[in-house]
Amino acid sequence: MADIDGPRLDPESGKADALVVLLHGYGANGEDLYDIAESWAPFLPNVAFASPHAPEACPMAPGGRQWFPLTMRNDTERWAGVVATGPALDRFLDAELERWGVSADRLVLVGFSQGTMMALHVGLRRKVAPALIVGYSGYLAGAEHLAEISAKPKVLLVHGTADQVLPVESSRVAAAALTAAGLPVSLHLSPGLGHGIDRMGLVLGLRTIAEALGVDLPGEAH
């Protein structure tokens, strides 16, 4: 498995006191979510951003990447995938935190689709709980394994009600399972939205990140 690396955005202030890592979906790459980092950065001047490429080439999308293969698209495959790739992502997160001298509790993981599966799997098993996990249009792989988790960070799940790739029910089920496991979870459903992220989802993500990191937002971000 290739080392994980990808685009980064330095904090506008030049010094980071938090790190936001964005994990793209199946068949995309780190550039796919980089514009989200650019849109959030002015409101989070002391935050470093990283938007890494998944470690494997995606055979279904030339130039795209995958965190793990998706052929059967069932929970067994998804669980095996997050377990296999999790350690490499965990090492990347540790290296990025060390790069900026940021403490592990000032980490925010933001995922989309397959990236949400990775964010939830790795984030819930970190030695120190992240400040927040934001999952867009995602899925919780291996819900039956939640008894083993060591970290219980805040979680925000956002999902479009018209998603035909990963039905909205996947986030409803994830929210219920995470809540039952003792995590503080918020669930936002975007009416009529397909497999994507809309403006309200981005604003909600920014607000929740700012709250988790103790950052006061200017009026225009509300």
C-alpha positions in Angstrom: 0.0 0.0 0.0 1.4 3.4 -1.0 2.1 6.0 1.6 -0.7 8.6 2.1 0.0 12.1 1.0 -1.7 15.0 -0.8 -2.6 18.7 -0.9 -2.2 20.8 2.2 -3.3 24.3 3.1 -1.2 26.2 5.7 -3.0 28.3 8.3 -3.4 31.9 7.3 -1.8 33.0 10.6 1.3 30.9 9.9 0.9 28.9 13.1 -1.6 26.1 13.6 -3.4 25.3 16.8 -5.7 22.7 15.1 -5.7 20.4 12.1 -8.6 19.5 9.8 -8.1 16.5 7.5 -10.6 16.0 4.6 -11.0 12.5 3.3 -12.4 12.2 -0.2 -14.8 9.6 -1.7 -14.3 6.6 -3.9 -12.9 7.4 -7.3 -11.9 11.0 -6.4 -8.7 12.3 -5.0 -7.4 14.9 -2.5 -8.1 17.7 -4.9 -11.8 17.0 -4.8 -12.3 18.4 -1.3 -9.5 21.0 -1.4 -11.9 23.7 -2.3 -13.8 23.1 1.0 -10.5 23.7 2.8 -10.1 27.0 0.9 -13.6 28.1 1.7 -13.3 27.4 5.4 -9.7 28.6 5.9 -10.5 32.4 6.1 -12.8 31.7 9.1 -10.3 29.4 10.8 -7.0 31.3 10.5 -5.1 29.1 13.0 -6.1 25.8 11.4 -3.9 23.7 9.1 -5.7 21.6 6.4 -4.7 18.4 4.7 -6.7 16.7 1.9 -4.8 13.5 1.2 -5.1 11.2 -1.7 -6.3 7.7 -0.9 -3.5 5.2 -1.1 -4.8 3.0 -4.0 -5.5 3.8 -7.7 -9.2 3.3 -8.4 -9.7 0.9 -11.4 -13.2 2.3 -12.0 -12.1 5.9 -12.3 -8.9 6.8 -14.2 -6.9 9.2 -12.2 -9.0 8.6 -9.2 -8.1 6.9 -5.9 -9.8 4.6 -3.4 -9.3 4.0 0.3 -10.2 0.3 -0.4 -11.9 -1.6 -3.3 -15.6 -1.6 -3.7 -16.9 -4.6 -5.7 -19.6 -6.3 -3.6 -20.5 -3.0 -1.8 -21.7 -4.7 1.3 -20.8 -4.3 5.0 -18.4 -7.2 5.0 -16.3 -5.6 2.2 -16.5 -2.2 3.8 -15.4 -3.5 7.2 -12.5 -5.4 5.7 -11.6 -2.3 3.8 -11.5 0.2 6.7 -9.6 -2.3 8.8 -7.0 -2.8 6.1 -6.4 0.9 5.4 -7.0 2.3 8.8 -3.4 1.9 10.1 -1.9 3.9 7.2 -4.4 6.7 7.7 -3.7 6.7 11.4 0.1 7.1 10.7 -0.6 10.0 8.3 -2.7 11.8 11.0 0.0 11.4 13.6 2.6 12.7 11.1 0.5 15.8 10.3 -0.2 16.6 13.9 3.6 16.3 14.6 4.3 18.5 11.5 2.4 21.4 13.1 2.9 20.6 16.8 -0.8 20.2 17.2 -2.2 18.1 20.1 -4.2 15.1 19.1 -7.4 16.4 20.7 -7.3 19.4 18.2 -7.9 17.1 15.2 -11.0 17.3 13.1 -11.8 14.6 10.5 -14.1 15.4 7.6 -15.1 12.7 5.3 -17.3 12.3 2.2 -18.8 8.9 1.3 -16.0 6.3 1.5 -14.0 9.0 3.2 -16.6 9.1 5.9 -16.3 5.4 6.5 -12.5 6.0 7.0 -13.1 9.0 9.3 -15.5 7.1 11.5 -13.4 3.9 11.7 -10.1 5.6 12.4 -11.4 8.5 14.5 -13.2 6.3 16.9 -10.1 4.2 17.5 -7.6 7.0 18.0 -5.7 6.9 21.4 -6.9 10.5 21.9 -10.4 11.3 20.7 -10.5 13.9 17.9 -12.3 17.1 18.6 -14.9 16.2 16.0 -15.8 13.9 13.1 -17.9 15.3 10.2 -19.3 12.8 7.9 -21.0 13.7 4.6 -23.1 11.2 2.6 -21.5 8.3 4.5 -21.8 4.9 6.1 -20.7 3.4 9.4 -18.8 0.2 8.6 -18.9 -2.5 11.2 -21.5 -1.0 13.6 -21.4 -4.3 15.5 -17.8 -3.6 16.5 -18.5 -0.3 18.3 -18.0 -2.0 21.7 -14.2 -2.0 20.9 -13.9 1.8 20.3 -11.6 3.8 22.6 -12.5 7.3 21.6 -15.9 9.1 21.8 -15.6 12.4 19.9 -18.5 14.6 18.8 -19.9 13.5 15.5 -21.9 15.4 12.8 -23.5 13.4 10.0 -25.0 15.2 7.0 -26.8 13.4 4.2 -29.0 14.2 1.3 -32.5 12.6 1.3 -32.3 11.9 -2.4 -28.9 10.1 -2.3 -29.0 7.1 -4.6 -25.4 6.0 -4.0 -25.5 5.7 -0.3 -29.2 6.0 0.8 -29.9 8.5 3.6 -30.9 5.5 5.8 -27.2 4.7 6.2 -26.6 7.9 8.1 -29.8 7.4 10.2 -28.6 4.0 11.1 -25.1 5.3 11.9 -26.4 8.0 14.1 -28.5 5.6 16.1 -25.7 3.2 16.5 -23.2 5.9 17.6 -25.7 7.4 20.0 -26.3 4.0 21.5 -22.5 3.6 22.0 -22.5 6.8 24.0 -21.2 9.3 21.4 -22.7 12.8 21.1 -24.1 12.8 17.6 -26.0 15.4 15.4 -27.7 14.3 12.2 -28.7 16.8 9.5 -30.7 15.7 6.5 -30.6 17.9 3.3 -34.0 17.7 1.5 -33.8 16.7 -2.1 -30.0 16.5 -2.2 -28.3 13.6 -4.0 -24.8 12.2 -3.3 -23.1 15.4 -2.6 -22.6 18.4 -0.3 -24.7 21.5 -0.5 -24.1 25.0 0.8 -26.1 24.4 4.0 -24.0 21.3 4.7 -20.8 23.3 4.3 -22.0 26.1 6.5 -23.2 23.6 9.1 -19.8 21.8 8.9 -17.9 25.1 9.4 -20.1 26.1 12.4 -19.7 22.8 14.1 -15.9 22.7 13.5 -15.6 26.3 14.9 -17.7 25.3 18.0 -15.6 22.2 18.6 -12.4 24.2 18.3 -13.6 27.2 20.3 -13.4 29.6 17.4 -15.7 32.6 17.2 -17.1 33.0 13.7 -17.8 36.4 12.1 -21.4 37.2 11.3 -21.2 36.3 7.6 -20.4 32.7 8.5 -23.7 32.2 10.3 
